[in-house]
Amino acid sequence: MFGNIHEECGVFGIFDSSKTIDVTHITYSGLYALQHRGQQSCGIAVNNEGKIYNHNDEGLLNEVFNEMILNYLKGNIALGHVRYASADNKGRENNLPYVSKYTKGQIAISYNGSLVNANSMRSSLEDSGAMFHTNSDAEIFAYMISRERLKTESTEQAILNIMPKVNGAYSFSIMTPNKLIAVRDPKGFRPLCIGKLRDAYIISSESCAIDAVGGEFVRDVAPGEVVVITEDGIHSRTDNCGKASTSCCIFEHIYFARPDSVIDGQSVHFARQEAGRCLARRDNDKNIADIVIGVPDSGLDAALGYANESGIPYGVGLNKNRYIGRTFIQTQQGERENLVRLKLNPMPAVLKGKRVVIVDDSIVRGTTVAHLIELVRHAGATEVHLRISSPPFLNPCYFGTDIDSRDKLIANRLTLEEIRQEIGADSLAYLAVDDLKTIIKDNNLGFCDACFTGNYPVHVPGEN
């Protein structure tokens, strides 16, 4: 995807009661499988006999960690994080895991999501004497949990007590001196699942990370559930479960998650293939092209589904340089376009003289996809038909996805035909909103499609 959508963060944690597993290296490997969820900073905190040691910095995993650092981080509980920073929380002080010390000891938090009432909560806490050193929602959680813990018998009870006070998307894990706790908001916006590796339990944003470390997927964390892992095993508190309709982010299946993950019962790979099939079924001209290609990586599965449904041959027309970071990390449009050239190279031997269907996952501003179409034409394609495996973006997201403001979304400024002309495609079609429920038909939860429809599942300040 060549737009400005910024990814979610990735959370990975492990508790080894047997103390026979190198939890630090396992966490490092798990985070590697989640690197697609955040590429600006990363970190690992470990619990060694009740004392938490933390290392985080800006950069990719292989830039932040080496063997000396990993060998220093010893313990039997580990908590890791990969992060994409939104515009208002950049800076090293916002890197995670966030580690805090209070009367009951230390806690570390890794977090994925966004609280829509974060500003009001922060102001209220500051008015009561709290001092914050970061812009991260994780610090708000840490402060609220530590304050509530002084009045309760356990950290998990403190968490349950504050959950009704926070509004928005949050899937996070907390490490205390003797526990690893996983929490998912009652709507289930962001994925979170449980795995097992021998006697150790794992918490991960996606099942692909559990697979990557040789673990066994156990189940998803239910919306509103608090999962507690101790030396005695795994326990669940479901006080806040089933009290609200669920709204998992539909864009996890369209773009964010890795295709080898299964989220809430739905294979991401099959969801994307079905999106491609839906696009092909709605095309009236079944002989529109000679070849179907996908934009690596999230467009590939949808392109395969489109080809299978339409009968048009599937081909590899774009070669990806996997040593280049994701395009949207560059802040200036010119920088992004230069990286497009470095990252994706059209293959003239495949495209020359062909009518081509390109399948991509979304259009945000439209500038970089226009450049991609230009590259494909330059490689010899006679026609370029663009198919998008999501509906048009019309609304900003307030739940952790950094989708631009309305006035910068091309679908808000231009009609479908005007967008087609703007990006230089011979034809353009989006996935229909009605097809969203079809592509995740195996999903156990409801879904949030507010970025397409404007139907926000919770009240958002400033929205009617």
C-alpha distance (Angstrom), angle and dihedral (degrees) to the residues before:
residue distance angle dihedral
M1 . . .
F2 3.80 . .
G3 3.77 106.3 .
N4 3.76 136.6 84.5
I5 3.78 102.2 -82.2
H6 3.75 109.9 132.8
E7 3.73 120.8 -149.0
E8 3.72 134.1 -117.8
C9 3.79 122.3 -104.7
G10 3.77 124.2 -102.7
V11 3.81 126.8 -127.0
F12 3.82 127.0 -162.5
G13 3.80 128.8 171.3
I14 3.80 137.6 165.4
F15 3.83 134.9 -168.1
D16 3.81 117.0 -163.3
S17 3.78 111.2 -172.2
S18 3.82 91.6 179.2
K19 3.82 91.9 58.1
T20 3.80 90.4 -141.8
I21 3.82 98.7 110.2
D22 3.79 126.2 81.6
V23 3.80 93.6 -125.5
T24 3.81 93.7 -178.4
H25 3.80 95.5 58.6
I26 3.81 90.4 41.4
T27 3.81 89.5 53.6
Y28 3.79 90.9 47.8
S29 3.82 89.8 53.0
G30 3.80 91.5 45.8
L31 3.78 91.4 51.5
Y32 3.81 89.8 50.4
A33 3.80 87.5 60.5
L34 3.83 87.9 51.3
Q35 3.81 96.6 44.5
H36 3.81 89.7 109.8
R37 3.81 88.7 67.7
G38 3.80 95.0 60.8
Q39 3.77 133.3 6.8
Q40 3.78 105.7 169.0
S41 3.79 101.1 74.3
C42 3.78 141.1 -5.9
G43 3.77 140.4 -175.0
I44 3.80 147.2 178.9
A45 3.80 128.1 -150.3
V46 3.82 122.1 -169.6
N47 3.78 132.8 -165.1
N48 3.78 113.4 -135.4
E49 3.80 113.1 -177.9
G50 3.79 91.9 -33.6
K51 3.80 96.7 -44.2
I52 3.80 119.1 107.0
Y53 3.81 121.8 -141.4
N54 3.79 118.6 -169.2
H55 3.79 135.9 -168.6
N56 3.80 123.7 179.9
D57 3.78 137.2 149.2
E58 3.77 143.1 157.0
G59 3.79 116.5 -76.3
L60 3.78 141.1 50.0
L61 3.79 121.7 -46.6
N62 3.80 94.7 -98.9
E63 3.81 89.3 50.9
V64 3.80 96.1 48.8
F65 3.81 101.4 39.6
N66 3.79 135.5 49.3
E67 3.80 133.4 168.2
M68 3.79 93.4 -89.8
I69 3.81 92.1 55.5
L70 3.81 93.8 43.0
N71 3.80 92.1 49.4
Y72 3.81 90.0 50.5
L73 3.82 91.7 55.8
K74 3.78 99.9 76.7
G75 3.80 127.1 165.5
N76 3.79 145.0 98.4
I77 3.82 98.0 -101.4
A78 3.79 122.7 54.3
L79 3.79 134.2 178.9
G80 3.80 124.3 -168.3
H81 3.77 139.0 -175.6
V82 3.80 141.0 -169.6
R83 3.77 115.8 -164.6
Y84 3.73 146.1 -162.3
A85 3.80 111.2 -163.4
S86 3.78 119.3 -139.2
A87 3.78 118.9 -142.8
D88 3.81 95.2 -91.4
N89 3.80 99.9 47.4
K90 3.78 106.3 45.6
G91 3.79 118.5 131.0
R92 3.78 135.4 85.6
E93 3.79 92.2 -94.5
N94 3.82 88.4 67.7
N95 3.80 95.2 55.1
L96 3.79 116.0 120.3
P97 2.96 152.3 -93.9
Y98 3.78 88.4 60.5
V99 3.82 111.5 -148.5
S100 3.79 121.9 -159.1
K101 3.80 133.5 177.8
Y102 3.80 124.5 -150.4
T103 3.80 140.8 151.6
K104 3.81 94.8 -66.7
G105 3.82 93.9 47.3
Q106 3.79 134.4 -96.6
I107 3.79 131.5 -28.8
A108 3.79 130.7 -171.8
I109 3.82 123.6 -158.9
S110 3.80 132.5 -162.0
Y111 3.75 113.7 -173.4
N112 3.80 142.7 -171.8
G113 3.79 123.2 -172.1
S114 3.78 140.0 33.9
L115 3.78 133.5 -92.6
V116 3.79 114.3 -135.6
N117 3.81 90.7 -157.0
A118 3.82 95.4 45.0
N119 3.81 93.8 114.3
S120 3.79 94.8 51.0
M121 3.81 92.1 45.6
R122 3.79 92.0 48.5
S123 3.81 91.7 49.7
S124 3.79 91.9 48.1
L125 3.79 92.4 49.5
E126 3.80 92.0 47.0
D127 3.79 89.5 51.7
S128 3.81 88.2 56.4
G129 3.81 92.7 52.0
A130 3.80 104.9 -86.4
M131 3.80 119.0 143.3
F132 3.80 120.5 -154.8
H133 3.78 126.2 -160.1
T134 3.81 99.2 -174.5
N135 3.80 139.8 39.9
S136 3.80 91.9 -128.1
D137 3.79 122.6 121.3
A138 3.82 85.1 -140.5
E139 3.80 90.1 72.1
I140 3.81 90.4 52.4
F141 3.81 88.9 52.6
A142 3.81 91.4 46.9
Y143 3.78 92.9 51.3
M144 3.81 94.7 45.6
I145 3.80 93.0 46.1
S146 3.81 94.8 47.2
R147 3.82 91.7 48.1
E148 3.80 92.7 47.4
R149 3.81 91.8 44.8
L150 3.80 89.8 65.6
K151 3.82 87.8 65.2
T152 3.81 99.2 41.6
E153 3.78 138.8 60.9
S154 3.83 97.5 -120.5
T155 3.80 144.0 19.3
E156 3.78 91.5 -116.3
Q157 3.79 91.3 55.2
A158 3.79 89.5 50.0
I159 3.81 88.9 52.8
L160 3.80 92.3 49.3
N161 3.80 89.5 50.8
I162 3.81 94.4 54.1
M163 3.81 98.0 41.5
P164 3.84 94.3 84.7
K165 3.81 88.8 54.1
V166 3.80 96.5 57.8
N167 3.78 123.7 72.0
G168 3.78 127.0 -160.4
A169 3.78 139.9 30.6
Y170 3.78 122.2 -23.5
S171 3.77 134.5 154.4
F172 3.76 108.9 167.7
S173 3.77 143.9 154.1
I174 3.79 126.7 -142.2
M175 3.79 126.8 -159.3
T176 3.79 119.2 -157.8
P177 3.81 127.8 175.9
N178 3.82 90.1 -82.6
K179 3.82 108.8 12.2
L180 3.77 144.4 59.9
I181 3.81 111.3 -153.0
A182 3.81 128.6 -170.2
V183 3.81 122.3 -162.2
R184 3.80 131.9 -174.5
D185 3.78 123.6 -172.8
P186 3.84 117.6 -110.4
K187 3.81 92.0 -106.6
G188 3.80 93.1 51.5
F189 3.81 94.2 -135.5
R190 3.81 95.7 159.3
P191 3.81 126.8 41.1
L192 3.79 123.6 -110.0
C193 3.79 128.2 166.2
I194 3.80 143.5 178.2
G195 3.79 128.1 -124.8
K196 3.78 138.8 172.7
L197 3.81 132.1 -136.1
R198 3.79 110.8 -173.3
D199 3.84 102.9 -58.3
A200 3.80 94.2 -17.4
Y201 3.80 125.9 95.4
I202 3.81 122.7 -141.3
I203 3.79 132.9 -154.5
S204 3.81 115.8 -160.5
S205 3.79 140.8 166.4
E206 3.81 89.4 -132.7
S207 3.78 136.6 22.1
C208 3.83 91.4 -127.7
A209 3.82 89.5 74.0
I210 3.80 91.1 54.0
D211 3.80 89.0 51.7
A212 3.81 90.9 47.3
V213 3.82 93.4 59.8
G214 3.80 93.6 45.5
G215 3.78 94.7 -102.9
E216 3.79 131.6 139.7
F217 3.78 121.7 -114.6
V218 3.81 110.3 -122.5
R219 3.81 106.0 176.1
D220 3.77 146.2 -57.6
V221 3.78 121.0 -83.3
A222 3.80 104.6 -108.7
P223 3.81 120.1 -122.1
G224 3.80 107.8 -88.8
E225 3.81 93.2 14.2
V226 3.80 126.2 133.4
V227 3.82 112.7 -155.8
V228 3.80 117.7 -162.7
I229 3.82 122.9 -163.2
T230 3.80 119.2 -167.6
E231 3.80 137.2 152.2
D232 3.81 86.5 -82.1
G233 3.79 91.9 60.6
I234 3.80 134.7 -104.4
H235 3.78 125.7 -28.0
S236 3.80 133.0 179.3
R237 3.79 134.8 -146.5
T238 3.78 113.6 -162.9
D239 3.81 100.3 175.1
N240 3.83 91.4 127.2
C241 3.80 97.7 37.7
G242 3.79 122.5 115.3
K243 3.80 95.1 11.6
A244 3.80 96.0 110.4
S245 3.78 139.5 33.1
T246 3.79 111.1 -96.3
S247 3.80 126.2 -115.9
C248 3.79 114.6 -177.3
C249 3.80 113.1 -177.5
I250 3.82 109.6 -94.4
F251 3.79 90.2 -155.2
E252 3.81 90.4 67.8
H253 3.80 86.4 72.1
I254 3.80 95.1 40.1
Y255 3.80 98.7 47.2
F256 3.80 123.6 -25.4
A257 3.80 103.8 66.4
R258 3.78 125.9 67.2
P259 3.82 113.4 -103.7
D260 3.82 92.0 -120.4
S261 3.81 91.5 60.5
V262 3.80 126.0 98.1
I263 3.81 113.6 -149.3
D264 3.80 120.5 -166.5
G265 3.79 90.7 -23.1
Q266 3.81 96.4 -47.0
S267 3.80 122.0 113.0
V268 3.80 108.1 -133.6
H269 3.80 90.3 -150.0
F270 3.79 93.4 55.8
A271 3.81 92.7 42.8
R272 3.80 90.5 57.5
Q273 3.78 92.5 45.0
E274 3.79 89.7 52.1
A275 3.81 90.1 51.2
G276 3.79 88.3 57.1
R277 3.78 91.3 48.7
C278 3.79 90.4 51.4
L279 3.80 90.5 52.4
A280 3.80 91.5 50.8
R281 3.80 93.4 47.5
R282 3.81 90.8 55.5
D283 3.82 93.5 50.1
N284 3.79 109.2 99.5
D285 3.80 94.3 -161.8
K286 3.80 106.7 66.9
N287 3.80 90.6 -177.8
I288 3.79 95.7 53.7
A289 3.81 96.3 126.4
D290 3.78 147.7 11.2
I291 3.80 96.9 -132.2
V292 3.82 140.1 18.8
I293 3.80 120.0 -144.6
G294 3.78 132.1 177.6
V295 3.78 130.9 -142.0
P296 3.82 106.9 -117.7
D297 2.89 127.6 -79.7
S298 3.81 117.1 -1.4
G299 3.81 93.7 23.8
L300 3.80 94.2 58.7
D301 3.81 98.8 77.5
A302 3.80 92.0 45.8
A303 3.81 90.0 49.2
L304 3.80 90.0 52.5
G305 3.81 90.2 50.9
Y306 3.81 90.8 48.8
A307 3.81 91.3 50.3
N308 3.80 93.8 47.9
E309 3.79 92.9 49.4
S310 3.82 96.9 42.4
G311 3.77 98.4 39.3
I312 3.81 91.1 -129.2
P313 3.83 110.6 135.8
Y314 3.79 117.1 -99.6
G315 3.80 116.9 -130.1
V316 3.78 142.5 174.0
G317 3.78 104.7 -116.6
L318 3.80 101.1 155.2
N319 3.78 123.0 58.2
K320 3.79 114.2 -154.8
N321 3.79 124.3 -145.1
R322 3.79 100.2 -144.2
Y323 3.79 94.2 -165.1
I324 3.79 93.0 71.6
G325 3.80 119.4 88.1
R326 3.77 120.3 -119.9
T327 3.78 113.9 -69.4
F328 3.80 98.0 -124.1
I329 3.81 92.9 63.6
Q330 3.80 87.9 76.8
T331 3.79 109.9 86.9
Q332 3.80 100.2 -156.6
Q333 3.79 121.7 68.9
G334 3.82 92.6 -133.9
E335 3.80 90.6 53.9
R336 3.81 90.8 50.3
E337 3.79 92.1 51.0
N338 3.80 91.5 50.5
L339 3.78 89.6 51.9
V340 3.81 90.7 50.1
R341 3.79 88.1 60.7
L342 3.79 91.5 48.7
K343 3.77 95.6 42.0
L344 3.81 103.6 42.9
N345 3.76 123.0 36.8
P346 3.83 117.3 -174.3
M347 3.80 115.2 -135.0
P348 3.83 110.8 -129.0
A349 3.81 91.9 -168.5
V350 3.82 88.3 63.4
L351 3.81 100.7 34.4
K352 3.80 106.1 36.1
G353 3.80 112.7 116.1
K354 3.81 92.3 -0.1
R355 3.77 134.0 124.1
V356 3.80 101.8 -129.6
V357 3.81 134.7 -156.7
I358 3.80 110.3 -157.8
V359 3.81 115.6 -162.2
D360 3.80 117.5 -158.6
D361 3.79 131.2 165.4
S362 3.82 101.7 -121.7
I363 3.78 150.1 -17.4
V364 3.79 118.7 -133.8
R365 3.80 111.2 164.3
G366 3.80 96.0 -7.4
T367 3.79 98.4 -136.8
T368 3.79 100.0 107.7
V369 3.80 95.3 40.8
A370 3.80 87.3 54.3
H371 3.79 88.4 55.5
L372 3.82 90.2 49.6
I373 3.81 91.5 52.8
E374 3.80 88.8 50.3
L375 3.81 90.1 53.9
V376 3.80 91.7 50.7
R377 3.81 91.4 50.4
H378 3.79 89.8 48.5
A379 3.82 87.9 54.8
G380 3.80 88.6 61.3
A381 3.80 106.4 -90.6
T382 3.81 110.6 152.9
E383 3.82 94.4 -158.0
V384 3.79 132.0 15.8
H385 3.81 119.7 -158.4
L386 3.80 115.4 -174.9
R387 3.81 121.6 -150.2
I388 3.81 120.2 -174.2
S389 3.81 119.2 -155.2
S390 3.81 93.0 -148.5
P391 3.82 134.1 51.9
P392 3.83 119.9 -99.8
F393 3.79 115.6 -71.3
L394 3.80 106.9 -117.4
N395 3.79 103.5 155.2
P396 3.81 138.8 43.6
C397 3.80 120.6 -110.4
Y398 3.80 120.3 -123.6
F399 3.81 97.0 -176.1
G400 3.78 104.1 78.4
T401 3.80 104.1 -65.4
D402 3.78 111.2 109.6
I403 3.80 97.2 -138.3
D404 3.79 112.3 164.9
S405 3.77 126.1 -105.6
R406 3.80 117.2 -83.3
D407 3.78 95.9 -101.3
K408 3.82 91.0 59.0
L409 3.81 95.8 49.0
I410 3.79 108.1 99.9
A411 3.82 93.2 -146.5
N412 3.81 88.9 61.2
R413 3.79 93.3 52.1
L414 3.78 102.4 41.1
T415 3.79 140.9 36.0
L416 3.79 120.5 -116.6
E417 3.80 91.3 -97.3
E418 3.80 91.7 47.3
I419 3.81 90.7 51.2
R420 3.81 89.8 50.6
Q421 3.78 90.8 53.4
E422 3.80 92.5 43.7
I423 3.82 94.2 54.8
G424 3.82 95.1 38.0
A425 3.81 99.8 -120.3
D426 3.80 124.0 148.9
S427 3.80 89.0 -136.7
L428 3.78 136.6 -0.8
A429 3.80 133.3 -160.4
Y430 3.80 133.6 170.7
L431 3.78 130.4 -155.2
A432 3.81 109.9 -91.3
V433 3.80 116.9 -114.0
D434 3.80 88.4 -126.7
D435 3.81 89.3 61.2
L436 3.81 93.7 60.5
K437 3.79 92.3 84.3
T438 3.80 89.2 50.0
I439 3.79 96.2 55.4
I440 3.82 92.8 54.5
K441 3.79 98.5 36.2
D442 3.84 91.0 137.6
N443 3.80 93.9 52.7
N444 3.81 115.0 119.4
L445 3.81 94.5 -148.5
G446 3.76 140.4 54.8
F447 3.78 116.5 -103.1
C448 3.79 141.0 -130.6
D449 3.81 116.0 -125.5
A450 3.82 97.7 163.3
C451 3.81 93.3 128.0
F452 3.81 86.9 64.3
T453 3.80 103.1 31.0
G454 3.81 106.3 23.3
N455 3.82 90.2 -126.3
Y456 3.79 100.0 134.5
P457 3.82 112.1 -164.9
V458 3.82 92.4 -145.1
H459 3.79 131.1 33.5
V460 3.79 111.2 -85.4
P461 3.81 119.7 -159.2
G462 3.78 109.5 -111.7
E463 3.82 93.6 20.4
N464 3.80 122.6 105.2
